[in-house]
Each structure stands twice: as C-alpha cells, then as structure tokens.
Amino acid sequence: MNTLLKSFLTRTIRKGSLTAIDSGGRKHTFGDGTGIPTRIRFTRASAERNVILNPGLKLGEEFMDGGAVFEEGSIYDFLEIVFVNMNSYYPTKLMRIGAALRYSTRRLRQMNSQRRARRNVAHHYDLDGRLYSLFLDNDLQYSCAYFEEGETDLEVAQLAKKRHLASKLALEPGQKVLDIGSGWGGLGLYLAERCGVDVTGVTLSEEQHATSNRRADERGLSDRARFLLQDYRAVKGPFDRIVSVGMFEHVGVGHYREFFKACRDLLTADGVLLLHSIGRFDGPGDTNVWIQKYIFPGGYIPAVSEVVPAIERTDLKITDVEILRLHYAKTLRIWRERFMAHRDEVKRIYDERFCLMWEYYLAASEVSFRYWDLMNFQIQVTRDQNALPLTRNYMGEAEEKLRAADEQAETRAALKIAGE
C-alpha cells in the first residue's frame, strides 16, 4: 500500500472496522473492530496515490472510475468511519496548504455573472426530470426538510418546512411575494393556495420553469402563481415579501452585497425577506473541489459571519435568525435511501458512472451534515424594524393555522379518493 496512505489510515482510524486491500492484493486492517465492517479495494496503485495526495477530488473520482471499489459496506460506511475519526477537514500539512491556496482564489471560482449563473444552474437542475422524481418527496422539494419532534416521514417534514417558512413571512392575503430560486414551484404554489398571496417565482432552470408553470395551471393557480425564467437581478418590483430557499448557495461570496441590495430595492418600505440557506458552523471556507467540479459549479456554502455584514452594509435589519441542526442530515439520509432503491432506474436514464457519482454526492453530503460543521440557517430581514410584531408569537400562531388548513386539505383529498 502507498506509504502515505497507510500512515494516514493508521494514525486516523481509531474507531470502526476498516479493511483495505491494496493494488497488490495485500490486506490491511484499521480501527478497533466496532461498527459496520467495511472493505475497500484499490484496483490500481495510482488510485492509492491519488486518494492520499488529493482526497477532496480524487476519492470521489476513483470511486466513480473503478479505482476504489467496496467489497463490503458502502461508500457511505467508509466516509462515516473517516469523518468520525478525523477531527478537522485538513488533517495533514499537505491538505492544509492545498486548502489555503484554494481559499485564496475562491472568489474567482464564484464569479457568477448572469450568463455564468444560468450555465451553472443548467449543469445540475436541468438533468432529466425523472431523476428527481425518484428520490424527492411528491412536491419535489429539493432543500432541507423540517422534522418536527419525532417525525420521520419525508412528505410530512417537507410540508412542515413550507409551513415554517410561511409563518415567518407574516403574510396577508393579496400581498405580492417573490420566490428567488423557486425550484419546481412547490413553495410558491403552497403560499398562493394556503395564504392567498400573489406569487412570482424566478428560476434559471428551464426544466424547473416548465414544470412549475404546468403545476400552477393544473391546480388552477396560474392567476396567482407564475414562474419566470429569469435572473433575480433582472426582476422588477416592488414586492411585499421575498423568500429564497436553497438558492443563496449559488450566489457566490463576491455577490452577497449585490444580492441583498437587489432584495432591498425590490422590497416595499415595510417588506420582509426570509433567507433559507445551508451554512457553516466553523466560519468561512471553500467549496469541496469534487462537489464544485461535478455537482455545483460556482456554488459555495456560506458562514453566517459572511452573510451578516453583507446585510448590514445594504441598510437592512436582521429581525430573526434560526439554526436548523441535523435536519438536512435526516433529509439526505432519506434521499440517499430512495436513490439507492431506484438505482437501476437511474442507470437506465443515465449510466453506471452517473449512479456512482450521485451515490458519492448524497453520501458525502449526509456525513458532512451529520458529523462535521454544516447546518442550515434561516434569516429574516426587513427594511423597517416596525414592519413585524414585537414578539415571535405570530410565527407560532400562523404555523398552527396553517397546520389546521393542511390537515383539512388532507382530509378532503382522502375523502375524494375514497369516493372515486
């Protein structure tokens, strides 16, 4: 086995049960023998060298290209062992140097002009629509669900997420709402239907744009919910409310002030903005190189400490902040299990390499939220601090009213099905 790789695994893997078969067929064991037994085989010497010299990129690539295969356990089990045992993202000097170099150039990779932003979005969100229907909930919510106490069902948790967001917007019937990064339209349609507001959603994905408008038409909501294929920087206001869920990760750190300035200019004087984003507990960093290359080009997960100054410098006021811990780990676990259950169908749509790429993406994302320093945050922002009630009680009250409406709608739907 490559000397550096063996040294790293010996020093790092204290807990767990990991067996590595090197390219020469020799077996090496690491850990204390606890947990799920996992056995990885390196099929070529170059794979061993690549994985230790550039793990952030090459582990995923070798898994996709057959240089690292699992004879027992899975890529998730392997990553779980590694993440549990490592006490930092960059445990070796070489990794720390590489991370510092990437951090110093991160703004160049995150320069998201309108043209570049559209190209980056197409890379991920304009994939075959059948793919997402195989593992997302029935409303196609592709962001962190909200698991209320004891909840395990994804459909219920995604509905709870929409209620939770709506409650923080302090909506009144007839208000105009802008949904930046509106996905497949689920949140916008929910707000239009449940809250009686007029919704404009914007997305850069042609697939999402077509699906959203089709869903609005099918549900008879086209007069209250429309979805535009448009960059948020080209939108004309004003709007009483702005909501953005899972889009801010695509803005780029060099564009934060531009984003909040655009939101400020689009809001009415007593308007409210609610931002939901993935975040970092450990401060500013950089995007994993494999994720940036294969999954989210131009993307970056911000630290709250990077977001707050951009809000302050655009003359906006933060009125509420909530950190969602582990909710995305639970969401990703279900997505990964559903994806793997439909793996053969995904392979028919794409190919084996694509399946391995997405298995790695979902597994690496889950362990990052479960064991390392990723979370979700929701920040509520206003132009005028008098725009919202003095206490947070209105949020809970609105959430309960929406819960009652959701339950009534579910009952009506069940009765309709039973009567057919």
N, C-alpha and C positions, 0 to 999 in steps of 0.2 A: 504493500500500500504506500501511496505517496507519503513521504516522511512528515511533511507539514500537516496533511490531513489527519494522519494517525495521531500526531501530537495534539492537535486541536481537539479531536474527539476524546482522547484520553483525559485531557485536562478539563474538558467542559462537561461531558456526560457523566454525571454522578448518580442521577436518579433515572429509572426506566430500564428497559431491556432492548438494547440495540445491537444487532449483528450486522456487520458489513463484510461483504465478500468482495475482495479486490479483483482487479482485472486479471490477476494471475491465478485466481481461484482460491486464494487463502482466506480463511475466516478469522475475523477479529470481533471480539465482544466488548461492549461498553455498558456502563451503568451498574445498578445494584440488582438487576433481575426482576424488578417490580413492574407492574403495569402491562400494557398490551405488547407482546413480543413483536418486534419489527425487524425485518431483514431486508437490507438494500444491497443490490449487486451492481458494481461498476463494471460495465462491459468493455471499457477501454481505458488505458492509462491516462489518456488526455482528459477524460471525464473527472478522474480523481484530482488532477492538477487544476482543471478549470474551476471546480467546485470550491476549492480552498483559496485560490487566488482571487476569484471574483464571485463570491457566493450570491450576492444580490442579483446578479444577472444569470450566472451560469447554472445554478442549481435548477432553476425553472427550465432553462433551455435544455439541459441534459435530460431532465425528466421528459420533456416533450419529444426529444430526438433519440431516446433509447439508450443514452449513456448511463443513466441511473434508473434501474427498474426495481420494483418491490416484489419480493417472493413471499413475504409475509407482512401483514399490516398494509398500510396505505401511505400516500404522501402526507395526509393529514396526521397520521400517527407519528411519522418521522418528524414533521415540523413541530408537533406538540412536545416531543421529547427535547428537541433542540431549544425551543423557546422557553420551556420551563426551566431548563438548566442554565441558559445564558442570562447574565444579569445586566447586559447592555446590548444595544444594537450592534456595536462595533467592538468586539472583544479583543481584537488583535490590532497591533500598531499599523499594519498594512491596511486594514479595513478603516481605521480611523483617519489615515492620510487620504484614502480614496473618498471618504465621506466629506472631509473638509474641502477637497478640490471640487466635488460636485456642488456642495453648498455655495461655494463662491461664484458659481456660474449658473445657479438655479434660475435667476430672472431671465436669462437668455432663453432657456427651455420653456419658460412660462409666458413668453410674449404672445398673447392671444389676441391678435387683431381680429376684426370681424370675419375676414376670409379664413384665417387660420383656425379660429374657433369653430367655424362650420365644418371644416375638414376634420378636426379632432373629434367633434361630436359624431360625424358620419362613421368614423372608424369603429365606434362601439355601439352606438344606438341605432344605426341603420343596418344592423345584421338582420338576418331572416327573422321575421316576427314570430315564427313558430317556436324559435329557441326560447324566448322569454315566457311564452305561454306554458312551457313545460315545467318551469320551476317557481314562477311568481304566483301570488295569490290571484283570485279571479278578477280583481280590479287592476292588475298589472302595476302594483306599487313597487317601484324599484328603488326603495330607500328604507331606512331603518324603521321597523315596526315599533309599536309601543305596547309592551307586555305588562298589563295591569297585574296586580298581585295574584300569583298562582296560575296565570294564563299560559297556555302552551300552544294554542291554535293560531296559526299564522293569519287566517282570514279575520279572526276576531281582533287580533293585535293590530292589523293594518287599519281596520275600521276605527279602532281606539286611537290610532295615530292621527287620523283625519279629524276626529272629534277634538283631540287635544290641541291640534293646531288651530282649528276653528275657534275654540274657546278663547285663545289668546289674541285673536284678531278683533274681538269686541264688535262683532258685525251687527248691522241693522239692515233690514230689508231695503232693497233698492240701491244700496251702495255699490260703487264700482270697484272691482277688485282686479288687480294684475297678478298673474301667476307666472313668475320668471322661471323658466325651465319646467314647463308644465307636464313633461313626460307623456304618458298615454292618456292624460286627461282626467284621471281618477279623482284627484283632489278638487280640481276646478268644477267638475260635474257635481261632486258632493256639496260644495259650497253653494252652487247655484240652486240645487234641488232642496237642500235642507235649510239653508239660511236665506233664500230669496234674494240673493245678490246677483249683480251682473258681472260676469267673469270674462276677462280676456287673458288667454294663456299664450305664451310665446315659447317656441322651441326651435332649435336649429336642425332637428332630425326630421327628414322627410317621412320616414316610417311613422314616427310619433304624431306628426302633424296630420297625416291622413287618417290614422286610427282615431285620434281624439275627435276630429270633426264628424267622423262616421258614428262614433258612440253618442255624441251630442244629438245628432239627427235621429238616431234610433230611439233615444229616450225622450224625444220631444223637447229638448232643451236648447235648440240652436238659437232661439231668440234671446237666451240669457247666458249662453256659454259659447264662445267662439275661440278658435285656436289658430294662431298665426305662425307662419314660417318666417321668423324674424328675430334678429338680434335685439336684446333688451336695450342696447344703446341707440336703437332706431325707433323705439316706441314713443308715441305722443300721449301725454296725459291730459288732464290730471286724473288720479285715482285716489279713492278714499283709503284703500288698503292695498298693500303689496305683500305677497307671500312668495318665498323662494325655498324650495326643499330639494336638497341634493344637487343643486346647480353650482353653488359657490365654490365647490372643489375644482371647478373647471375655469374659474375666473383668472387665476394666476396672481401671485403675490404682488407683482408690479402694477396690477389693475384694481387693487382694493379701493383706493380713493375714487377712482373713476366709477366703480360700481355704486358706491354709496352716494356719490354726487348725483349720479343718474337717478337713483331712488329718491333722493331728496327733492330733485326737480320735478319728479313725476307725482309726488305726494301732494295732496291738498294741505292747507295750513294745519288742520287737525288730524292729518293722516297717520297711519300706523304701518310699520314694516315689521314682518316676522321672518327671521332668517333661521333656517334649519340646515346644519352642515355637520359633516364629520370633522372632528378636531383632534388635537394632540394634547395630552397631559404634560408632556415633557418639554414644551417650548418649540421654537422654530426649528425646522429641519429641511429635508428634501424628499422628493418622491423616490420610492424604490425604483431602481433602473429597469428591472424587468416589467413592473407594472406600467411604467411610462412608455416602454417600447411596445408592449403587446396589448395592453388593456386601455389605459387612459393617457394617450399622448397629450402633453400640455397641462396635465392635471397636477394638483397639489393639495394636500390636506393641511389646513392652517392651524396654528395655535391661536387660542383666544387672545393672547398677548399681541398677536399681529393684526387681529381684526379690530380690537377696541380703539387703537389710535386712529385707524382709518375712519371709524365712525365719528370720533371726536373732532377730527380735522375737517369734517364736512358739515359741521354745525347741526348734528343730530344728537338726540339724547337717548341713552340706553335706559329703558324702564323695567326690563326684566331679563334675567338670564337663568337658564336651566341646563344642567348637565345630565345627559342620559348615559348611565353606565351599563355596559353589558347587554343592552337591548339589541345592539347590532350583532353581537356575538350569537345571540339566540336566533336572530333573523337569518344570519348567514348559515348557521347550522341546518336550519330547515331548507334553505335554498340548496345547499350542497347535497343534502339527502335526497331532495326531489330531483336534482340534476342527475345524480348517480342512478336513481331509479329509472330515469328516462334516457340513460346514456346511449343505448342502441338507437333511439330515435334521433338524438343529436348527431350521431355518427352518420346516419342516413342523410341528414341535411348537409353536413359538412364532411369531416373525415376524422380519423383516429387522432391525428396531431392536434386538431382543434379541441377534441374532447379532453386530451391531456392538458392542454393549455388552460381550459376553463376549470378543470378539476384543481389545478395548481392555484389558479386565481382565487377560487372560492375557499380552498383550504388555507392558503396563506393569509387571506383576509380575516377569516374566522379566528385563527390563532393570534393574529395581531390585536384584535379587539378583546380576546379572552385573556391573554397573558401579558401583552405589552401595553403601550401607552396611547391607545386610540380610544376615542369615545365619540359621542355626538353632543352638540350643543344647540340650543335654541335661544336666540337673542331677539328681544322685542325692542323696537326703536320708534321714536316719534320725533316730530319737529317741535311740538309744543308739549311740555310736561303736564299741561292741564287737559290733554286730549283723552286721558283714560281715568277710570275711577281711582280713588286714593289707595284702596287695598286690593289684594288679589282675589277677593271673594267672588268677583264677577266671573272669573275663569271657571271656578268650580260649579257655579250656578249654571253657566252656559253649557258646560260639559254634561251635566245631569239632564238638562232639557234635550240636548242632542241625543243622549243615550236613550231617553224615553222615545224620541222620534224614530231612532234606529230600530228599537225593539218593535214598535208598532209597524214599521215598514216590513220587518222580517216576518211578523205575524201575518200581515196581509199577503205577502208573497207566498207563504206556506199554505194559506187558505186557497189562494188562486190555483196553486199547483194541485192541491187536493181536489179542487172542483173541476179540474180539466178532464 
